[in-house]
């Protein structure tokens, strides 16, 4: 089946790479004694994990097993002087946003199902701008009363 023009032009099949940001979590183990079991401290998603020994990529389920999201085991024991590098590929897809440390811009309608707070004490107010440019301040006091004023 021929690829669509979009797929050929962008060089991928399936989801657009811009749909998510992929990051790598890397952990390096400098081996000082014979060992075969390791803990990957930040965790991994099964199937998105690679292991290398002295720069050579190992084959999953042949050279190592990694099935629980936190540990992996080599089929053959590593030796003193070996370097094991484990890499987890972490896809970041925005689902639900429940906080932001910076400015947050909504370019379409914003619907709030529940409480909306502005300020540290939940009473500082919310500035709304009407289509004609008039700004209104809505304040909900701690006792639940609502007041409005032109800002």
BALO-22197 format. One record per atom (N, C-alpha, C, O, CB): x, y, z; residue in three letters; atom name; residue number from 1. Coordinates in steps of 0.2 Angstrom, whole numbers, padded with zeros to 4 digits. Glycine has a CB too. Layout:
BEGIN
    xx    yy    zz rest atom  nr
     X     Y     Z  ALA   CA NUM
...
//
This chain:
BEGIN
    xx    yy    zz rest atom  nr
  0004 -0006  0000  UNK    N   1
  0000  0000  0000  UNK   CA   1
  0005  0006  0000  UNK    C   1
  0009  0007  0004  UNK    O   1
 -0005  0000  0006  UNK   CB   1
  0004  0011 -0005  UNK    N   2
  0008  0017 -0005  UNK   CA   2
  0007  0021  0001  UNK    C   2
  0001  0022  0004  UNK    O   2
  0007  0020 -0011  UNK   CB   2
  0012  0025  0003  UNK    N   3
  0011  0030  0008  UNK   CA   3
  0008  0036  0006  UNK    C   3
  0008  0038  0000  UNK    O   3
  0018  0032  0011  UNK   CB   3
  0004  0039  0010  UNK    N   4
  0001  0046  0008  UNK   CA   4
  0006  0051  0007  UNK    C   4
  0012  0050  0010  UNK    O   4
 -0004  0048  0014  UNK   CB   4
  0004  0056  0004  UNK    N   5
  0009  0062  0003  UNK   CA   5
  0012  0065  0010  UNK    C   5
  0018  0066  0010  UNK    O   5
  0006  0067 -0001  UNK   CB   5
  0007  0065  0014  UNK    N   6
  0009  0068  0021  UNK   CA   6
  0014  0063  0024  UNK    C   6
  0019  0066  0027  UNK    O   6
  0003  0069  0025  UNK   CB   6
  0013  0057  0024  UNK    N   7
  0018  0052  0027  UNK   CA   7
  0025  0052  0024  UNK    C   7
  0030  0052  0027  UNK    O   7
  0015  0045  0027  UNK   CB   7
  0025  0053  0017  UNK    N   8
  0031  0053  0014  UNK   CA   8
  0035  0059  0015  UNK    C   8
  0041  0059  0016  UNK    O   8
  0030  0052  0006  UNK   CB   8
  0031  0065  0015  UNK    N   9
  0034  0071  0016  UNK   CA   9
  0037  0072  0023  UNK    C   9
  0043  0075  0024  UNK    O   9
  0030  0077  0015  UNK   CB   9
  0034  0070  0028  UNK    N  10
  0036  0070  0035  UNK   CA  10
  0041  0065  0037  UNK    C  10
  0044  0065  0042  UNK    O  10
  0030  0071  0039  UNK   CB  10
  0041  0059  0034  UNK    N  11
  0046  0054  0035  UNK   CA  11
  0043  0049  0041  UNK    C  11
  0048  0046  0044  UNK    O  11
  0052  0057  0037  UNK   CB  11
  0037  0049  0042  UNK    N  12
  0035  0044  0047  UNK   CA  12
  0028  0042  0046  UNK    C  12
  0024  0044  0041  UNK    O  12
  0034  0048  0054  UNK   CB  12
  0026  0036  0049  UNK    N  13
  0020  0033  0048  UNK   CA  13
  0017  0033  0055  UNK    C  13
  0020  0031  0060  UNK    O  13
  0021  0026  0045  UNK   CB  13
  0011  0035  0055  UNK    N  14
  0007  0034  0062  UNK   CA  14
  0007  0041  0065  UNK    C  14
  0006  0046  0061  UNK    O  14
  0011  0030  0066  UNK   CB  14
  0007  0042  0071  UNK    N  15
  0006  0048  0075  UNK   CA  15
  0012  0053  0073  UNK    C  15
  0017  0051  0072  UNK    O  15
  0006  0047  0082  UNK   CB  15
  0010  0059  0073  UNK    N  16
  0015  0064  0072  UNK   CA  16
  0020  0065  0077  UNK    C  16
  0018  0064  0083  UNK    O  16
  0012  0071  0070  UNK   CB  16
  0026  0066  0076  UNK    N  17
  0031  0067  0082  UNK   CA  17
  0029  0073  0086  UNK    C  17
  0031  0073  0092  UNK    O  17
  0038  0067  0079  UNK   CB  17
  0026  0077  0083  UNK    N  18
  0024  0083  0087  UNK   CA  18
  0018  0082  0092  UNK    C  18
  0017  0086  0097  UNK    O  18
  0022  0089  0083  UNK   CB  18
  0015  0076  0092  UNK    N  19
  0010  0074  0097  UNK   CA  19
  0013  0073  0104  UNK    C  19
  0009  0073  0109  UNK    O  19
  0007  0068  0094  UNK   CB  19
  0019  0072  0104  UNK    N  20
  0022  0071  0111  UNK   CA  20
  0029  0072  0111  UNK    C  20
  0032  0073  0106  UNK    O  20
  0021  0063  0114  UNK   CB  20
  0032  0073  0117  UNK    N  21
  0039  0075  0117  UNK   CA  21
  0042  0068  0121  UNK    C  21
  0040  0066  0126  UNK    O  21
  0041  0081  0122  UNK   CB  21
  0047  0066  0118  UNK    N  22
  0050  0060  0120  UNK   CA  22
  0057  0062  0124  UNK    C  22
  0061  0065  0121  UNK    O  22
  0052  0054  0115  UNK   CB  22
  0058  0059  0130  UNK    N  23
  0064  0061  0134  UNK   CA  23
  0067  0054  0135  UNK    C  23
  0064  0049  0135  UNK    O  23
  0062  0065  0140  UNK   CB  23
  0073  0054  0137  UNK    N  24
  0077  0048  0138  UNK   CA  24
  0079  0049  0146  UNK    C  24
  0082  0054  0148  UNK    O  24
  0083  0047  0134  UNK   CB  24
  0078  0044  0149  UNK    N  25
  0081  0043  0156  UNK   CA  25
  0087  0038  0156  UNK    C  25
  0086  0032  0153  UNK    O  25
  0075  0041  0161  UNK   CB  25
  0093  0040  0157  UNK    N  26
  0099  0036  0157  UNK   CA  26
  0102  0034  0163  UNK    C  26
  0102  0039  0168  UNK    O  26
  0104  0039  0152  UNK   CB  26
  0103  0028  0165  UNK    N  27
  0107  0026  0171  UNK   CA  27
  0113  0022  0169  UNK    C  27
  0112  0017  0165  UNK    O  27
  0102  0023  0176  UNK   CB  27
  0119  0024  0171  UNK    N  28
  0125  0020  0170  UNK   CA  28
  0127  0017  0176  UNK    C  28
  0127  0019  0181  UNK    O  28
  0131  0025  0167  UNK   CB  28
  0129  0010  0175  UNK    N  29
  0132  0006  0181  UNK   CA  29
  0139  0004  0179  UNK    C  29
  0140  0001  0174  UNK    O  29
  0127  0000  0182  UNK   CB  29
  0144  0006  0183  UNK    N  30
  0151  0004  0183  UNK   CA  30
  0152 -0002  0187  UNK    C  30
  0151 -0001  0193  UNK    O  30
  0156  0010  0184  UNK   CB  30
  0153 -0007  0184  UNK    N  31
  0153 -0014  0188  UNK   CA  31
  0159 -0015  0191  UNK    C  31
  0165 -0014  0188  UNK    O  31
  0151 -0020  0183  UNK   CB  31
  0159 -0017  0198  UNK    N  32
  0165 -0018  0202  UNK   CA  32
  0165 -0025  0204  UNK    C  32
  0170 -0028  0207  UNK    O  32
  0165 -0013  0208  UNK   CB  32
  0159 -0029  0203  UNK    N  33
  0159 -0036  0205  UNK   CA  33
  0154 -0039  0201  UNK    C  33
  0149 -0036  0198  UNK    O  33
  0157 -0037  0213  UNK   CB  33
  0155 -0046  0200  UNK    N  34
  0150 -0050  0196  UNK   CA  34
  0143 -0049  0198  UNK    C  34
  0141 -0050  0204  UNK    O  34
  0152 -0057  0195  UNK   CB  34
  0139 -0047  0193  UNK    N  35
  0132 -0046  0195  UNK   CA  35
  0127 -0046  0189  UNK    C  35
  0130 -0045  0183  UNK    O  35
  0131 -0039  0198  UNK   CB  35
  0121 -0048  0190  UNK    N  36
  0116 -0048  0184  UNK   CA  36
  0110 -0045  0185  UNK    C  36
  0106 -0044  0181  UNK    O  36
  0115 -0055  0183  UNK   CB  36
  0108 -0043  0191  UNK    N  37
  0102 -0039  0193  UNK   CA  37
  0103 -0032  0195  UNK    C  37
  0107 -0030  0198  UNK    O  37
  0098 -0043  0199  UNK   CB  37
  0099 -0028  0192  UNK    N  38
  0099 -0020  0192  UNK   CA  38
  0093 -0017  0194  UNK    C  38
  0087 -0020  0192  UNK    O  38
  0103 -0017  0186  UNK   CB  38
  0093 -0011  0197  UNK    N  39
  0087 -0007  0198  UNK   CA  39
  0088 -0001  0194  UNK    C  39
  0093  0003  0195  UNK    O  39
  0085 -0006  0206  UNK   CB  39
  0083  0001  0190  UNK    N  40
  0082  0007  0186  UNK   CA  40
  0078  0012  0190  UNK    C  40
  0072  0011  0191  UNK    O  40
  0079  0006  0179  UNK   CB  40
  0082  0016  0194  UNK    N  41
  0079  0020  0199  UNK   CA  41
  0073  0025  0197  UNK    C  41
  0068  0026  0201  UNK    O  41
  0084  0024  0203  UNK   CB  41
  0073  0027  0191  UNK    N  42
  0067  0032  0189  UNK   CA  42
  0061  0028  0186  UNK    C  42
  0056  0031  0184  UNK    O  42
  0070  0037  0184  UNK   CB  42
  0062  0021  0185  UNK    N  43
  0057  0017  0182  UNK   CA  43
  0057  0018  0174  UNK    C  43
  0060  0022  0171  UNK    O  43
  0050  0019  0185  UNK   CB  43
  0054  0013  0171  UNK    N  44
  0053  0013  0164  UNK   CA  44
  0046  0010  0162  UNK    C  44
  0043  0006  0166  UNK    O  44
  0059  0009  0161  UNK   CB  44
  0044  0011  0156  UNK    N  45
  0038  0008  0153  UNK   CA  45
  0041  0002  0149  UNK    C  45
  0045  0002  0145  UNK    O  45
  0034  0013  0148  UNK   CB  45
  0038 -0004  0151  UNK    N  46
  0040 -0010  0148  UNK   CA  46
  0039 -0009  0140  UNK    C  46
  0034 -0007  0137  UNK    O  46
  0035 -0016  0150  UNK   CB  46
  0044 -0011  0136  UNK    N  47
  0044 -0011  0129  UNK   CA  47
  0048 -0004  0127  UNK    C  47
  0049 -0004  0121  UNK    O  47
  0037 -0011  0127  UNK   CB  47
  0049  0000  0131  UNK    N  48
  0053  0007  0129  UNK   CA  48
  0059  0007  0134  UNK    C  48
  0060  0012  0137  UNK    O  48
  0048  0013  0131  UNK   CB  48
  0063  0002  0133  UNK    N  49
  0069  0002  0137  UNK   CA  49
  0074 -0002  0134  UNK    C  49
  0073 -0008  0131  UNK    O  49
  0067 -0002  0144  UNK   CB  49
  0080  0001  0134  UNK    N  50
  0086 -0003  0130  UNK   CA  50
  0092 -0003  0135  UNK    C  50
  0092  0001  0140  UNK    O  50
  0088  0001  0124  UNK   CB  50
  0096 -0009  0135  UNK    N  51
  0101 -0010  0139  UNK   CA  51
  0108 -0011  0134  UNK    C  51
  0107 -0015  0129  UNK    O  51
  0100 -0016  0144  UNK   CB  51
  0113 -0008  0136  UNK    N  52
  0119 -0009  0133  UNK   CA  52
  0125 -0011  0138  UNK    C  52
  0125 -0009  0144  UNK    O  52
  0122 -0002  0129  UNK   CB  52
  0129 -0015  0135  UNK    N  53
  0135 -0017  0140  UNK   CA  53
  0141 -0016  0135  UNK    C  53
  0142 -0018  0130  UNK    O  53
  0135 -0025  0142  UNK   CB  53
  0145 -0012  0138  UNK    N  54
  0152 -0009  0135  UNK   CA  54
  0150 -0007  0128  UNK    C  54
  0154 -0008  0123  UNK    O  54
  0157 -0015  0135  UNK   CB  54
  0144 -0003  0127  UNK    N  55
  0143  0000  0121  UNK   CA  55
  0139 -0004  0116  UNK    C  55
  0137 -0002  0111  UNK    O  55
  0149  0002  0118  UNK   CB  55
  0138 -0011  0118  UNK    N  56
  0134 -0015  0113  UNK   CA  56
  0127 -0016  0116  UNK    C  56
  0126 -0018  0121  UNK    O  56
  0138 -0022  0113  UNK   CB  56
  0123 -0015  0111  UNK    N  57
  0115 -0016  0113  UNK   CA  57
  0114 -0023  0114  UNK    C  57
  0115 -0027  0110  UNK    O  57
  0111 -0012  0107  UNK   CB  57
  0110 -0024  0119  UNK    N  58
  0108 -0031  0121  UNK   CA  58
  0101 -0032  0118  UNK    C  58
  0097 -0027  0118  UNK    O  58
  0108 -0032  0129  UNK   CB  58
  0099 -0038  0117  UNK    N  59
  0093 -0040  0114  UNK   CA  59
  0088 -0042  0120  UNK    C  59
  0090 -0046  0124  UNK    O  59
  0093 -0046  0109  UNK   CB  59
  0082 -0038  0120  UNK    N  60
  0077 -0040  0126  UNK   CA  60
  0075 -0047  0125  UNK    C  60
  0074 -0050  0120  UNK    O  60
  0071 -0035  0125  UNK   CB  60
  0074 -0050  0131  UNK    N  61
  0072 -0057  0132  UNK   CA  61
  0077 -0062  0129  UNK    C  61
  0076 -0068  0130  UNK    O  61
  0065 -0058  0128  UNK   CB  61
  0082 -0060  0126  UNK    N  62
  0088 -0064  0124  UNK   CA  62
  0094 -0063  0129  UNK    C  62
  0096 -0068  0132  UNK    O  62
  0090 -0064  0117  UNK   CB  62
  0096 -0057  0129  UNK    N  63
  0102 -0055  0133  UNK   CA  63
  0100 -0052  0140  UNK    C  63
  0104 -0052  0145  UNK    O  63
  0106 -0050  0129  UNK   CB  63
  0093 -0050  0141  UNK    N  64
  0091 -0047  0147  UNK   CA  64
  0083 -0047  0147  UNK    C  64
  0080 -0048  0142  UNK    O  64
  0093 -0039  0148  UNK   CB  64
  0081 -0047  0153  UNK    N  65
  0074 -0046  0154  UNK   CA  65
  0072 -0040  0158  UNK    C  65
  0076 -0038  0162  UNK    O  65
  0071 -0053  0158  UNK   CB  65
  0067 -0037  0156  UNK    N  66
  0064 -0031  0159  UNK   CA  66
  0057 -0030  0159  UNK    C  66
  0054 -0028  0154  UNK    O  66
  0068 -0024  0156  UNK   CB  66
  0053 -0033  0164  UNK    N  67
  0046 -0034  0163  UNK   CA  67
  0042 -0030  0169  UNK    C  67
  0036 -0031  0169  UNK    O  67
  0045 -0041  0163  UNK   CB  67
  0045 -0027  0174  UNK    N  68
  0041 -0024  0179  UNK   CA  68
  0041 -0017  0180  UNK    C  68
  0038 -0014  0185  UNK    O  68
  0044 -0028  0186  UNK   CB  68
  0045 -0013  0176  UNK    N  69
  0045 -0006  0176  UNK   CA  69
  0050 -0003  0181  UNK    C  69
  0051  0003  0181  UNK    O  69
  0039 -0004  0178  UNK   CB  69
  0054 -0007  0184  UNK    N  70
  0059 -0005  0189  UNK   CA  70
  0066 -0009  0189  UNK    C  70
  0071 -0006  0191  UNK    O  70
  0056 -0004  0196  UNK   CB  70
  0066 -0015  0187  UNK    N  71
  0072 -0019  0188  UNK   CA  71
  0073 -0022  0181  UNK    C  71
  0068 -0023  0177  UNK    O  71
  0071 -0024  0193  UNK   CB  71
  0079 -0024  0180  UNK    N  72
  0081 -0028  0174  UNK   CA  72
  0086 -0033  0176  UNK    C  72
  0090 -0032  0180  UNK    O  72
  0083 -0024  0168  UNK   CB  72
  0087 -0039  0172  UNK    N  73
  0091 -0044  0174  UNK   CA  73
  0095 -0046  0168  UNK    C  73
  0092 -0048  0163  UNK    O  73
  0088 -0050  0177  UNK   CB  73
  0101 -0047  0168  UNK    N  74
  0105 -0049  0162  UNK   CA  74
  0105 -0057  0162  UNK    C  74
  0105 -0060  0167  UNK    O  74
  0113 -0046  0163  UNK   CB  74
  0105 -0059  0156  UNK    N  75
  0105 -0067  0155  UNK   CA  75
  0112 -0069  0157  UNK    C  75
  0113 -0075  0160  UNK    O  75
  0104 -0069  0148  UNK   CB  75
  0117 -0066  0156  UNK    N  76
  0124 -0067  0158  UNK   CA  76
  0127 -0062  0163  UNK    C  76
  0126 -0056  0162  UNK    O  76
  0129 -0068  0152  UNK   CB  76
  0130 -0065  0168  UNK    N  77
  0133 -0060  0173  UNK   CA  77
  0138 -0055  0170  UNK    C  77
  0142 -0057  0167  UNK    O  77
  0136 -0064  0179  UNK   CB  77
  0137 -0049  0172  UNK    N  78
  0142 -0044  0170  UNK   CA  78
  0148 -0045  0175  UNK    C  78
  0148 -0047  0180  UNK    O  78
  0139 -0037  0170  UNK   CB  78
  0154 -0043  0172  UNK    N  79
  0160 -0044  0176  UNK   CA  79
  0163 -0037  0178  UNK    C  79
  0161 -0032  0176  UNK    O  79
  0166 -0047  0171  UNK   CB  79
  0168 -0037  0183  UNK    N  80
  0171 -0031  0185  UNK   CA  80
  0174 -0028  0179  UNK    C  80
  0178 -0031  0175  UNK    O  80
  0177 -0033  0190  UNK   CB  80
  0173 -0021  0179  UNK    N  81
  0176 -0017  0173  UNK   CA  81
  0171 -0016  0168  UNK    C  81
  0172 -0011  0164  UNK    O  81
  0182 -0020  0171  UNK   CB  81
  0165 -0020  0168  UNK    N  82
  0160 -0018  0163  UNK   CA  82
  0156 -0012  0164  UNK    C  82
  0156 -0010  0170  UNK    O  82
  0155 -0024  0162  UNK   CB  82
  0154 -0009  0159  UNK    N  83
  0149 -0003  0160  UNK   CA  83
  0142 -0005  0157  UNK    C  83
  0142 -0007  0151  UNK    O  83
  0152  0003  0156  UNK   CB  83
  0137 -0004  0161  UNK    N  84
  0130 -0006  0159  UNK   CA  84
  0127  0001  0158  UNK    C  84
  0127  0005  0163  UNK    O  84
  0127 -0010  0164  UNK   CB  84
  0124  0002  0152  UNK    N  85
  0120  0008  0151  UNK   CA  85
  0113  0006  0150  UNK    C  85
  0112  0002  0145  UNK    O  85
  0123  0013  0146  UNK   CB  85
  0108  0009  0154  UNK    N  86
  0101  0007  0153  UNK   CA  86
  0098  0014  0151  UNK    C  86
  0099  0019  0154  UNK    O  86
  0098  0004  0159  UNK   CB  86
  0093  0013  0146  UNK    N  87
  0090  0019  0144  UNK   CA  87
  0082  0018  0143  UNK    C  87
  0080  0013  0140  UNK    O  87
  0092  0022  0136  UNK   CB  87
  0078  0022  0146  UNK    N  88
  0071  0022  0146  UNK   CA  88
  0069  0028  0142  UNK    C  88
  0071  0034  0143  UNK    O  88
  0068  0022  0153  UNK   CB  88
  0064  0026  0137  UNK    N  89
  0061  0032  0133  UNK   CA  89
  0055  0033  0136  UNK    C  89
  0050  0029  0136  UNK    O  89
  0061  0029  0125  UNK   CB  89
  0054  0040  0137  UNK    N  90
  0048  0042  0141  UNK   CA  90
  0044  0047  0136  UNK    C  90
  0046  0052  0135  UNK    O  90
  0049  0045  0148  UNK   CB  90
  0038  0045  0134  UNK    N  91
  0034  0049  0130  UNK   CA  91
  0030  0054  0135  UNK    C  91
  0027  0051  0140  UNK    O  91
  0029  0045  0126  UNK   CB  91
  0030  0060  0133  UNK    N  92
  0026  0065  0137  UNK   CA  92
  0020  0067  0133  UNK    C  92
  0021  0071  0128  UNK    O  92
  0030  0071  0139  UNK   CB  92
  0014  0065  0134  UNK    N  93
  0008  0067  0131  UNK   CA  93
  0004  0071  0136  UNK    C  93
  0002  0068  0142  UNK    O  93
  0004  0061  0128  UNK   CB  93
  0002  0077  0134  UNK    N  94
 -0002  0081  0139  UNK   CA  94
 -0009  0078  0139  UNK    C  94
 -0013  0077  0134  UNK    O  94
 -0003  0088  0136  UNK   CB  94
 -0011  0076  0145  UNK    N  95
 -0018  0073  0146  UNK   CA  95
 -0022  0079  0151  UNK    C  95
 -0025  0083  0148  UNK    O  95
 -0018  0067  0150  UNK   CB  95
 -0021  0078  0157  UNK    N  96
 -0024  0083  0162  UNK   CA  96
 -0019  0087  0165  UNK    C  96
 -0014  0085  0167  UNK    O  96
 -0029  0079  0167  UNK   CB  96
 -0020  0094  0164  UNK    N  97
 -0016  0099  0167  UNK   CA  97
 -0019  0101  0174  UNK    C  97
 -0024  0103  0174  UNK    O  97
 -0014  0105  0163  UNK   CB  97
 -0015  0100  0179  UNK    N  98
 -0018  0102  0186  UNK   CA  98
 -0014  0108  0189  UNK    C  98
 -0016  0110  0195  UNK    O  98
 -0019  0096  0190  UNK   CB  98
 -0009  0110  0186  UNK    N  99
 -0005  0115  0189  UNK   CA  99
  0000  0118  0184  UNK    C  99
  0002  0114  0179  UNK    O  99
 -0001  0113  0195  UNK   CB  99
  0003  0124  0185  UNK    N 100
  0008  0127  0180  UNK   CA 100
  0012  0131  0184  UNK    C 100
  0010  0135  0189  UNK    O 100
  0004  0131  0174  UNK   CB 100
  0019  0131  0183  UNK    N 101
  0023  0135  0187  UNK   CA 101
  0025  0142  0183  UNK    C 101
  0028  0146  0186  UNK    O 101
  0030  0132  0188  UNK   CB 101
  0022  0143  0177  UNK    N 102
  0022  0149  0173  UNK   CA 102
  0016  0151  0170  UNK    C 102
  0011  0149  0173  UNK    O 102
  0027  0148  0167  UNK   CB 102
  0016  0156  0166  UNK    N 103
  0010  0158  0163  UNK   CA 103
  0007  0153  0159  UNK    C 103
  0010  0148  0156  UNK    O 103
  0012  0164  0158  UNK   CB 103
  0000  0153  0159  UNK    N 104
 -0004  0148  0155  UNK   CA 104
 -0009  0152  0151  UNK    C 104
 -0013  0155  0153  UNK    O 104
 -0008  0144  0160  UNK   CB 104
 -0008  0151  0144  UNK    N 105
 -0013  0154  0139  UNK   CA 105
 -0018  0149  0136  UNK    C 105
 -0016  0144  0134  UNK    O 105
 -0008  0157  0134  UNK   CB 105
 -0024  0151  0137  UNK    N 106
 -0029  0147  0133  UNK   CA 106
 -0031  0151  0127  UNK    C 106
 -0034  0157  0128  UNK    O 106
 -0035  0145  0138  UNK   CB 106
 -0031  0148  0121  UNK    N 107
 -0032  0152  0115  UNK   CA 107
 -0040  0151  0113  UNK    C 107
 -0042  0154  0108  UNK    O 107
 -0028  0150  0110  UNK   CB 107
 -0043  0146  0116  UNK    N 108
 -0050  0145  0114  UNK   CA 108
 -0054  0146  0121  UNK    C 108
 -0052  0148  0126  UNK    O 108
 -0051  0138  0111  UNK   CB 108
 -0060  0143  0121  UNK    N 109
 -0064  0144  0127  UNK   CA 109
 -0062  0140  0133  UNK    C 109
 -0059  0135  0132  UNK    O 109
 -0072  0141  0125  UNK   CB 109
 -0062  0142  0139  UNK    N 110
 -0060  0139  0145  UNK   CA 110
 -0067  0138  0149  UNK    C 110
 -0070  0142  0150  UNK    O 110
 -0055  0143  0149  UNK   CB 110
 -0068  0131  0150  UNK    N 111
 -0073  0129  0154  UNK   CA 111
 -0071  0126  0161  UNK    C 111
 -0066  0122  0161  UNK    O 111
 -0078  0124  0150  UNK   CB 111
 -0073  0129  0166  UNK    N 112
 -0071  0126  0173  UNK   CA 112
 -0077  0123  0176  UNK    C 112
 -0082  0126  0177  UNK    O 112
 -0069  0132  0177  UNK   CB 112
 -0076  0116  0177  UNK    N 113
 -0081  0112  0181  UNK   CA 113
 -0079  0111  0188  UNK    C 113
 -0075  0107  0189  UNK    O 113
 -0083  0106  0177  UNK   CB 113
 -0080  0116  0192  UNK    N 114
 -0078  0116  0199  UNK   CA 114
 -0076  0122  0201  UNK    C 114
 -0078  0127  0198  UNK    O 114
 -0072  0110  0200  UNK   CB 114
 -0071  0123  0206  UNK    N 115
 -0069  0129  0208  UNK   CA 115
 -0063  0132  0204  UNK    C 115
 -0059  0128  0202  UNK    O 115
 -0067  0129  0216  UNK   CB 115
 -0063  0139  0204  UNK    N 116
 -0057  0142  0200  UNK   CA 116
 -0055  0147  0205  UNK    C 116
 -0058  0151  0208  UNK    O 116
 -0059  0146  0194  UNK   CB 116
 -0048  0147  0207  UNK    N 117
 -0045  0151  0212  UNK   CA 117
 -0040  0155  0209  UNK    C 117
 -0036  0153  0204  UNK    O 117
 -0042  0147  0218  UNK   CB 117
 -0039  0162  0211  UNK    N 118
 -0034  0166  0209  UNK   CA 118
 -0031  0169  0215  UNK    C 118
 -0035  0172  0219  UNK    O 118
 -0037  0172  0204  UNK   CB 118
 -0025  0169  0216  UNK    N 119
 -0022  0172  0222  UNK   CA 119
 -0021  0166  0227  UNK    C 119
 -0023  0161  0227  UNK    O 119
 -0026  0177  0225  UNK   CB 119
 -0017  0168  0232  UNK    N 120
 -0015  0164  0238  UNK   CA 120
 -0020  0162  0243  UNK    C 120
 -0021  0157  0245  UNK    O 120
 -0009  0167  0241  UNK   CB 120
 -0025  0167  0244  UNK    N 121
 -0030  0166  0249  UNK   CA 121
 -0037  0165  0246  UNK    C 121
 -0042  0165  0249  UNK    O 121
 -0030  0172  0253  UNK   CB 121
 -0037  0163  0239  UNK    N 122
 -0043  0161  0236  UNK   CA 122
 -0048  0167  0236  UNK    C 122
 -0054  0166  0235  UNK    O 122
 -0047  0155  0239  UNK   CB 122
 -0046  0173  0237  UNK    N 123
 -0051  0179  0237  UNK   CA 123
 -0048  0185  0233  UNK    C 123
 -0051  0191  0234  UNK    O 123
 -0052  0181  0244  UNK   CB 123
 -0042  0184  0230  UNK    N 124
 -0039  0190  0226  UNK   CA 124
 -0043  0193  0220  UNK    C 124
 -0042  0198  0219  UNK    O 124
 -0032  0188  0224  UNK   CB 124
 -0047  0188  0218  UNK    N 125
 -0051  0191  0212  UNK   CA 125
 -0049  0188  0205  UNK    C 125
 -0043  0186  0205  UNK    O 125
 -0051  0198  0212  UNK   CB 125
 -0053  0188  0201  UNK    N 126
 -0052  0186  0194  UNK   CA 126
 -0053  0192  0189  UNK    C 126
 -0059  0195  0190  UNK    O 126
 -0056  0180  0192  UNK   CB 126
 -0049  0194  0185  UNK    N 127
 -0050  0199  0180  UNK   CA 127
 -0052  0196  0174  UNK    C 127
 -0049  0192  0171  UNK    O 127
 -0043  0203  0179  UNK   CB 127
 -0058  0199  0172  UNK    N 128
 -0061  0196  0165  UNK   CA 128
 -0062  0202  0161  UNK    C 128
 -0063  0208  0163  UNK    O 128
 -0068  0193  0166  UNK   CB 128
 -0060  0201  0154  UNK    N 129
 -0060  0207  0149  UNK   CA 129
 -0066  0205  0145  UNK    C 129
 -0066  0200  0142  UNK    O 129
 -0054  0208  0146  UNK   CB 129
 -0071  0210  0144  UNK    N 130
 -0076  0209  0139  UNK   CA 130
 -0074  0210  0132  UNK    C 130
 -0068  0213  0131  UNK    O 130
 -0082  0214  0141  UNK   CB 130
 -0078  0209  0127  UNK    N 131
 -0076  0210  0120  UNK   CA 131
 -0075  0217  0119  UNK    C 131
 -0071  0219  0114  UNK    O 131
 -0081  0207  0116  UNK   CB 131
 -0078  0222  0122  UNK    N 132
 -0077  0229  0121  UNK   CA 132
 -0071  0232  0125  UNK    C 132
 -0069  0238  0124  UNK    O 132
 -0083  0233  0123  UNK   CB 132
 -0067  0227  0129  UNK    N 133
 -0061  0229  0132  UNK   CA 133
 -0062  0231  0139  UNK    C 133
 -0057  0232  0143  UNK    O 133
 -0058  0235  0129  UNK   CB 133
 -0068  0232  0142  UNK    N 134
 -0069  0233  0149  UNK   CA 134
 -0067  0227  0153  UNK    C 134
 -0069  0222  0152  UNK    O 134
 -0077  0235  0150  UNK   CB 134
 -0063  0229  0158  UNK    N 135
 -0061  0224  0163  UNK   CA 135
 -0065  0224  0169  UNK    C 135
 -0067  0229  0172  UNK    O 135
 -0054  0225  0165  UNK   CB 135
 -0067  0218  0171  UNK    N 136
 -0071  0217  0178  UNK   CA 136
 -0067  0212  0182  UNK    C 136
 -0064  0208  0180  UNK    O 136
 -0078  0214  0176  UNK   CB 136
 -0068  0214  0189  UNK    N 137
 -0064  0210  0194  UNK   CA 137
 -0070  0206  0198  UNK    C 137
 -0075  0209  0200  UNK    O 137
 -0060  0214  0199  UNK   CB 137
 -0069  0200  0198  UNK    N 138
 -0074  0196  0202  UNK   CA 138
 -0070  0193  0208  UNK    C 138
 -0065  0191  0207  UNK    O 138
 -0077  0190  0197  UNK   CB 138
 -0073  0194  0214  UNK    N 139
 -0070  0192  0220  UNK   CA 139
 -0075  0188  0224  UNK    C 139
 -0080  0189  0225  UNK    O 139
 -0068  0198  0224  UNK   CB 139
 -0072  0182  0226  UNK    N 140
 -0076  0177  0230  UNK   CA 140
 -0073  0177  0237  UNK    C 140
 -0067  0175  0237  UNK    O 140
 -0077  0170  0227  UNK   CB 140
 -0076  0180  0242  UNK    N 141
 -0073  0181  0248  UNK   CA 141
 -0073  0174  0252  UNK    C 141
 -0076  0169  0249  UNK    O 141
 -0077  0186  0253  UNK   CB 141
 -0069  0173  0257  UNK    N 142
 -0068  0167  0261  UNK   CA 142
 -0075  0165  0263  UNK    C 142
 -0076  0159  0264  UNK    O 142
 -0063  0168  0266  UNK   CB 142
 -0080  0169  0264  UNK    N 143
 -0086  0167  0267  UNK   CA 143
 -0091  0165  0261  UNK    C 143
 -0097  0163  0262  UNK    O 143
 -0089  0173  0271  UNK   CB 143
 -0088  0165  0255  UNK    N 144
 -0092  0163  0249  UNK   CA 144
 -0096  0168  0246  UNK    C 144
 -0099  0167  0241  UNK    O 144
 -0097  0158  0251  UNK   CB 144
 -0096  0175  0248  UNK    N 145
 -0099  0180  0245  UNK   CA 145
 -0096  0182  0238  UNK    C 145
 -0089  0182  0238  UNK    O 145
 -0101  0186  0249  UNK   CB 145
 -0099  0184  0233  UNK    N 146
 -0097  0186  0227  UNK   CA 146
 -0098  0194  0226  UNK    C 146
 -0103  0196  0227  UNK    O 146
 -0100  0182  0221  UNK   CB 146
 -0092  0197  0224  UNK    N 147
 -0093  0204  0223  UNK   CA 147
 -0090  0205  0216  UNK    C 147
 -0085  0202  0214  UNK    O 147
 -0090  0209  0228  UNK   CB 147
 -0092  0210  0212  UNK    N 148
 -0090  0212  0206  UNK   CA 148
 -0088  0220  0206  UNK    C 148
 -0092  0224  0209  UNK    O 148
 -0094  0210  0200  UNK   CB 148
 -0083  0222  0202  UNK    N 149
 -0082  0229  0201  UNK   CA 149
 -0078  0230  0194  UNK    C 149
 -0075  0225  0192  UNK    O 149
 -0078  0232  0207  UNK   CB 149
 -0078  0236  0192  UNK    N 150
 -0074  0237  0186  UNK   CA 150
 -0067  0238  0188  UNK    C 150
 -0066  0241  0193  UNK    O 150
 -0077  0244  0182  UNK   CB 150
 -0063  0234  0185  UNK    N 151
 -0056  0234  0187  UNK   CA 151
 -0052  0240  0185  UNK    C 151
 -0046  0241  0186  UNK    O 151
 -0052  0228  0184  UNK   CB 151
//
